[in-house]
Amino acid sequence: GRPFLATGRALIDVEMGELMLRTNGEQIMFNVFEAMKWHDEDPECFRVEVVD
């Protein structure tokens, strides 16, 4: 939800289908359009964890 997006300092570009998460000086970009190409019928849950 929103607290997670705020913690990850999320930037969402709806037109480009991109989601960028930034934390601890690092960033990761997700392309939503590419991710949807590999959609599976089985429900899944994912999480992002940063370990020092």
Phi, psi and omega in degrees: 000196183299320178301320178296316180296324178290318179298320179276006182045053186292138170242126183242122175251099185294319182298318181273348181070037183242142176232121179246129174247137182230134175199146178050039178075006178245156177219151176224137182249130176249133174261108185296323181297319178293319181298324182289339178295332184254022181300138180245151179288337180283129178292139181225160177232132179238156175217157177246129181228133177253126181240128177276000000 
